[in-house]
Amino acid sequence: MTQKRSYKQYPKEFKDEAVALVLEQGYSGPDAAKSLGIAASMLYKWKELHDQQVEGKVLAEDEREELKHLRKEMKEPRMEKEILKEPSAY
């Protein structure tokens, strides 16, 4: 039998604090990861994501949610506009 692998989810605050250990407090990546009980590669991924967000290359979580909400809001007026265009063509 094959079992589905379950991955542990970490809250955003935990990730931010883990990255802060490396960036602000001067811990090395492996030392910080070991003290937190996570893999060093995971910490490096979080740090890379943090760096990209600071540079503006990646949207933050709240920005992504706002974008989803705005796209959903705009979908309805676009559909209404298309419906109103159809009869005027005849």
OpenMM code with the backbone's topology and positions (N, CA, C; nanometers):
from openmm import Vec3, app, unit

residues = "MET THR GLN LYS ARG SER TYR LYS GLN TYR PRO LYS GLU PHE LYS ASP GLU ALA VAL ALA LEU VAL LEU GLU GLN GLY TYR SER GLY PRO ASP ALA ALA LYS SER LEU GLY ILE ALA ALA SER MET LEU TYR LYS TRP LYS GLU LEU HIS ASP GLN GLN VAL GLU GLY LYS VAL LEU ALA GLU ASP GLU ARG GLU GLU LEU LYS HIS LEU ARG LYS GLU MET LYS GLU PRO ARG MET GLU LYS GLU ILE LEU LYS GLU PRO SER ALA TYR".split()
positions = [
    Vec3(0.0824, -0.1182, 0.0000),
    Vec3(0.0000, 0.0000, 0.0000),
    Vec3(0.0872, 0.1251, 0.0000),
    Vec3(0.0373, 0.2225, -0.0700),
    Vec3(0.1083, 0.3493, -0.0684),
    Vec3(0.0332, 0.4472, 0.0211),
    Vec3(0.1081, 0.5139, 0.1022),
    Vec3(0.0484, 0.6122, 0.1915),
    Vec3(0.0823, 0.7514, 0.1416),
    Vec3(-0.0141, 0.8395, 0.1514),
    Vec3(0.0105, 0.9775, 0.1140),
    Vec3(0.0983, 1.0422, 0.2189),
    Vec3(0.1979, 1.1125, 0.1723),
    Vec3(0.2877, 1.1807, 0.2638),
    Vec3(0.2237, 1.3117, 0.3085),
    Vec3(0.2223, 1.3353, 0.4357),
    Vec3(0.1664, 1.4606, 0.4851),
    Vec3(0.2813, 1.5548, 0.5216),
    Vec3(0.2671, 1.6776, 0.4812),
    Vec3(0.3683, 1.7776, 0.5064),
    Vec3(0.3230, 1.8695, 0.6182),
    Vec3(0.4167, 1.9070, 0.7018),
    Vec3(0.3836, 1.9945, 0.8121),
    Vec3(0.3714, 2.1377, 0.7617),
    Vec3(0.2678, 2.2039, 0.8023),
    Vec3(0.2438, 2.3430, 0.7652),
    Vec3(0.2931, 2.4331, 0.8778),
    Vec3(0.3662, 2.5365, 0.8412),
    Vec3(0.4164, 2.6315, 0.9405),
    Vec3(0.3463, 2.7659, 0.9213),
    Vec3(0.3096, 2.8306, 1.0309),
    Vec3(0.2441, 2.9618, 1.0177),
    Vec3(0.3421, 3.0671, 0.9660),
    Vec3(0.2885, 3.1721, 0.9071),
    Vec3(0.3701, 3.2786, 0.8503),
    Vec3(0.4595, 3.3426, 0.9561),
    Vec3(0.4085, 3.3591, 1.0761),
    Vec3(0.4861, 3.4221, 1.1832),
    Vec3(0.6106, 3.3393, 1.2160),
    Vec3(0.5951, 3.2065, 1.2167),
    Vec3(0.7076, 3.1183, 1.2441),
    Vec3(0.8141, 3.1343, 1.1356),
    Vec3(0.7697, 3.1380, 1.0091),
    Vec3(0.8625, 3.1527, 0.8977),
    Vec3(0.9359, 3.2858, 0.9058),
    Vec3(0.8610, 3.3925, 0.9365),
    Vec3(0.9220, 3.5251, 0.9466),
    Vec3(1.0261, 3.5304, 1.0576),
    Vec3(0.9946, 3.4692, 1.1713),
    Vec3(1.0893, 3.4681, 1.2822),
    Vec3(1.2125, 3.3842, 1.2500),
    Vec3(1.1932, 3.2755, 1.1769),
    Vec3(1.3057, 3.1914, 1.1379),
    Vec3(1.3993, 3.2680, 1.0445),
    Vec3(1.3423, 3.3400, 0.9504),
    Vec3(1.4240, 3.4201, 0.8583),
    Vec3(1.4930, 3.5326, 0.9342),
    Vec3(1.4253, 3.5908, 1.0323),
    Vec3(1.4836, 3.6983, 1.1120),
    Vec3(1.6047, 3.6491, 1.1911),
    Vec3(1.6042, 3.5237, 1.2342),
    Vec3(1.7210, 3.4698, 1.3044),
    Vec3(1.8450, 3.4787, 1.2170),
    Vec3(1.8283, 3.4515, 1.0896),
    Vec3(1.9422, 3.4537, 0.9973),
    Vec3(1.9781, 3.5974, 0.9594),
    Vec3(1.8782, 3.6768, 0.9234),
    Vec3(1.9055, 3.8106, 0.8719),
    Vec3(1.9424, 3.9116, 0.9800),
    Vec3(1.8724, 3.9092, 1.0909),
    Vec3(1.8892, 4.0137, 1.1920),
    Vec3(1.9786, 3.9734, 1.3080),
    Vec3(1.9772, 3.8463, 1.3445),
    Vec3(2.0524, 3.8053, 1.4623),
    Vec3(2.1839, 3.7368, 1.4285),
    Vec3(2.2117, 3.7180, 1.3000),
    Vec3(2.3419, 3.6685, 1.2587),
    Vec3(2.3641, 3.5182, 1.2703),
    Vec3(2.2589, 3.4413, 1.2901),
    Vec3(2.2743, 3.2952, 1.2947),
    Vec3(2.3045, 3.2444, 1.1537),
    Vec3(2.3790, 3.1360, 1.1461),
    Vec3(2.3970, 3.0730, 1.0154),
    Vec3(2.2706, 2.9942, 0.9835),
    Vec3(2.2493, 2.9671, 0.8566),
    Vec3(2.1299, 2.8942, 0.8148),
    Vec3(2.1154, 2.7595, 0.8828),
    Vec3(2.2197, 2.6757, 0.8780),
    Vec3(2.2090, 2.5436, 0.9421),
    Vec3(2.1886, 2.5498, 1.0938),
    Vec3(2.2540, 2.6471, 1.1596),
    Vec3(2.2377, 2.6589, 1.3053),
    Vec3(2.0950, 2.6994, 1.3423),
    Vec3(2.0421, 2.7962, 1.2699),
    Vec3(1.9049, 2.8412, 1.2969),
    Vec3(1.8056, 2.7286, 1.2690),
    Vec3(1.8264, 2.6576, 1.1585),
    Vec3(1.7352, 2.5486, 1.1225),
    Vec3(1.7392, 2.4381, 1.2270),
    Vec3(1.8580, 2.4054, 1.2730),
    Vec3(1.8721, 2.2994, 1.3735),
    Vec3(1.8029, 2.3386, 1.5040),
    Vec3(1.8190, 2.4643, 1.5455),
    Vec3(1.7566, 2.5076, 1.6706),
    Vec3(1.6042, 2.5101, 1.6601),
    Vec3(1.5522, 2.5296, 1.5381),
    Vec3(1.4076, 2.5322, 1.5178),
    Vec3(1.3499, 2.3945, 1.4857),
    Vec3(1.4374, 2.3000, 1.4565),
    Vec3(1.3912, 2.1651, 1.4252),
    Vec3(1.3374, 2.1504, 1.2835),
    Vec3(1.3932, 2.2270, 1.1910),
    Vec3(1.3516, 2.2193, 1.0512),
    Vec3(1.4748, 2.1940, 0.9646),
    Vec3(1.4522, 2.1605, 0.8388),
    Vec3(1.5623, 2.1381, 0.7461),
    Vec3(1.6198, 2.2724, 0.7019),
    Vec3(1.7503, 2.2769, 0.6833),
    Vec3(1.8162, 2.4000, 0.6411),
    Vec3(1.7665, 2.4433, 0.5032),
    Vec3(1.7385, 2.3475, 0.4163),
    Vec3(1.6905, 2.3826, 0.2822),
    Vec3(1.5561, 2.4549, 0.2894),
    Vec3(1.4721, 2.4171, 0.3842),
    Vec3(1.3429, 2.4822, 0.4012),
    Vec3(1.3630, 2.6274, 0.4446),
    Vec3(1.4558, 2.6491, 0.5354),
    Vec3(1.4847, 2.7844, 0.5823),
    Vec3(1.5396, 2.8699, 0.4677),
    Vec3(1.6244, 2.8114, 0.3853),
    Vec3(1.6783, 2.8853, 0.2715),
    Vec3(1.5682, 2.9217, 0.1718),
    Vec3(1.4706, 2.8333, 0.1539),
    Vec3(1.3575, 2.8644, 0.0645),
    Vec3(1.2766, 2.9805, 0.1204),
    Vec3(1.2521, 2.9790, 0.2512),
    Vec3(1.1778, 3.0877, 0.3144),
    Vec3(1.2542, 3.2189, 0.3008),
    Vec3(1.3864, 3.2132, 0.3175),
    Vec3(1.4689, 3.3328, 0.3052),
    Vec3(1.4652, 3.3855, 0.1622),
    Vec3(1.4724, 3.2975, 0.0642),
    Vec3(1.4661, 3.3384, -0.0760),
    Vec3(1.3319, 3.4045, -0.1072),
    Vec3(1.2238, 3.3474, -0.0584),
    Vec3(1.0912, 3.4063, -0.0775),
    Vec3(1.0839, 3.5439, -0.0120),
    Vec3(1.1397, 3.5562, 0.1073),
    Vec3(1.1421, 3.6842, 0.1783),
    Vec3(1.2193, 3.7874, 0.0968),
    Vec3(1.3346, 3.7499, 0.0440),
    Vec3(1.4154, 3.8414, -0.0370),
    Vec3(1.3401, 3.8861, -0.1619),
    Vec3(1.2693, 3.7943, -0.2257),
    Vec3(1.1932, 3.8283, -0.3454),
    Vec3(1.0778, 3.9227, -0.3126),
    Vec3(1.0152, 3.9033, -0.1974),
    Vec3(0.9064, 3.9921, -0.1568),
    Vec3(0.9594, 4.1317, -0.1278),
    Vec3(1.0770, 4.1399, -0.0667),
    Vec3(1.1369, 4.2699, -0.0370),
    Vec3(1.1708, 4.3429, -0.1669),
    Vec3(1.2201, 4.2692, -0.2660),
    Vec3(1.2557, 4.3289, -0.3951),
    Vec3(1.1331, 4.3596, -0.4806),
    Vec3(1.0187, 4.3064, -0.4439),
    Vec3(0.8964, 4.3302, -0.5181),
    Vec3(0.8742, 4.2344, -0.6336),
    Vec3(0.9476, 4.1252, -0.6380),
    Vec3(0.9329, 4.0275, -0.7460),
    Vec3(0.8163, 3.9322, -0.7219),
    Vec3(0.7789, 3.9120, -0.5962),
    Vec3(0.6725, 3.8187, -0.5598),
    Vec3(0.5721, 3.8931, -0.4725),
    Vec3(0.4444, 3.8616, -0.4916),
    Vec3(0.3402, 3.9233, -0.4096),
    Vec3(0.3373, 3.8626, -0.2701),
    Vec3(0.3102, 3.9457, -0.1725),
    Vec3(0.2904, 3.8972, -0.0362),
    Vec3(0.1547, 3.8282, -0.0296),
    Vec3(0.1328, 3.7511, 0.0743),
    Vec3(0.0092, 3.6725, 0.0877),
    Vec3(-0.1148, 3.7624, 0.0889),
    Vec3(-0.1100, 3.8739, 0.1621),
    Vec3(-0.2262, 3.9629, 0.1672),
    Vec3(-0.2494, 4.0311, 0.0322),
    Vec3(-0.1416, 4.0619, -0.0403),
    Vec3(-0.1567, 4.1195, -0.1735),
    Vec3(-0.2189, 4.0187, -0.2706),
    Vec3(-0.1793, 3.8933, -0.2574),
    Vec3(-0.2338, 3.7882, -0.3435),
    Vec3(-0.3835, 3.7708, -0.3174),
    Vec3(-0.4254, 3.7750, -0.1913),
    Vec3(-0.5675, 3.7625, -0.1570),
    Vec3(-0.6466, 3.8815, -0.2108),
    Vec3(-0.5891, 4.0008, -0.1990),
    Vec3(-0.6569, 4.1192, -0.2506),
    Vec3(-0.6725, 4.1108, -0.4024),
    Vec3(-0.5703, 4.0639, -0.4705),
    Vec3(-0.5764, 4.0490, -0.6161),
    Vec3(-0.6842, 3.9497, -0.6565),
    Vec3(-0.6947, 3.8369, -0.5853),
    Vec3(-0.8013, 3.7397, -0.6136),
    Vec3(-0.9383, 3.8031, -0.5972),
    Vec3(-0.9538, 3.8789, -0.4898),
    Vec3(-1.0816, 3.9442, -0.4610),
    Vec3(-1.1167, 4.0447, -0.5708),
    Vec3(-1.0198, 4.1240, -0.6139),
    Vec3(-1.0455, 4.2246, -0.7168),
    Vec3(-1.0772, 4.1603, -0.8517),
    Vec3(-1.0087, 4.0522, -0.8844),
    Vec3(-1.0379, 3.9827, -1.0094),
    Vec3(-1.1794, 3.9257, -1.0090),
    Vec3(-1.2205, 3.8731, -0.8946),
    Vec3(-1.3552, 3.8188, -0.8816),
    Vec3(-1.4589, 3.9309, -0.8966),
    Vec3(-1.4296, 4.0460, -0.8361),
    Vec3(-1.5195, 4.1607, -0.8450),
    Vec3(-1.5342, 4.2099, -0.9889),
    Vec3(-1.4266, 4.2090, -1.0643),
    Vec3(-1.4284, 4.2602, -1.2012),
    Vec3(-1.4911, 4.1633, -1.3009),
    Vec3(-1.5001, 4.0386, -1.2652),
    Vec3(-1.5538, 3.9388, -1.3569),
    Vec3(-1.6998, 3.9682, -1.3905),
    Vec3(-1.7788, 4.0033, -1.2910),
    Vec3(-1.9218, 4.0281, -1.3120),
    Vec3(-1.9474, 4.1486, -1.4032),
    Vec3(-1.8851, 4.2646, -1.3806),
    Vec3(-1.9094, 4.3768, -1.4732),
    Vec3(-1.8663, 4.3465, -1.6170),
    Vec3(-1.7621, 4.2703, -1.6345),
    Vec3(-1.7193, 4.2337, -1.7697),
    Vec3(-1.8242, 4.1474, -1.8386),
    Vec3(-1.8804, 4.0532, -1.7636),
    Vec3(-1.9842, 3.9674, -1.8207),
    Vec3(-2.1065, 4.0505, -1.8575),
    Vec3(-2.1456, 4.1436, -1.7704),
    Vec3(-2.2599, 4.2288, -1.7979),
    Vec3(-2.2350, 4.3153, -1.9217),
    Vec3(-2.1148, 4.3649, -1.9354),
    Vec3(-2.0796, 4.4471, -2.0509),
    Vec3(-2.0910, 4.3663, -2.1799),
    Vec3(-2.0447, 4.2423, -2.1772),
    Vec3(-2.0535, 4.1562, -2.2956),
    Vec3(-2.1995, 4.1265, -2.3316),
    Vec3(-2.2814, 4.1057, -2.2301),
    Vec3(-2.4232, 4.0784, -2.2545),
    Vec3(-2.4910, 4.2006, -2.3169),
    Vec3(-2.4569, 4.3206, -2.2693),
    Vec3(-2.5167, 4.4433, -2.3233),
    Vec3(-2.4693, 4.4737, -2.4647),
    Vec3(-2.3515, 4.4296, -2.5013),
    Vec3(-2.2996, 4.4519, -2.6368),
    Vec3(-2.3737, 4.3691, -2.7408),
    Vec3(-2.4143, 4.2480, -2.7068),
    Vec3(-2.4750, 4.1557, -2.8029),
    Vec3(-2.6016, 4.2127, -2.8685),
    Vec3(-2.7012, 4.2608, -2.7969),
    Vec3(-2.8229, 4.3110, -2.8632),
    Vec3(-2.7963, 4.4320, -2.9508),
    Vec3(-2.6991, 4.5146, -2.9164),
    Vec3(-2.6745, 4.6348, -2.9950),
    Vec3(-2.6155, 4.6032, -3.1326),
    Vec3(-2.5632, 4.4846, -3.1495),
    Vec3(-2.5099, 4.4441, -3.2791),
    Vec3(-2.6202, 4.4151, -3.3781),
    Vec3(-2.7402, 4.3880, -3.3328),
    Vec3(-2.8528, 4.3555, -3.4216),
    Vec3(-2.9256, 4.4814, -3.4477),
] * unit.nanometer
topology = app.Topology()
chain = topology.addChain("A")
for resn in residues:
    res = topology.addResidue(resn, chain)
    for name in ("N", "CA", "C"):
        topology.addAtom(name, app.Element.getBySymbol(name[0]), res)
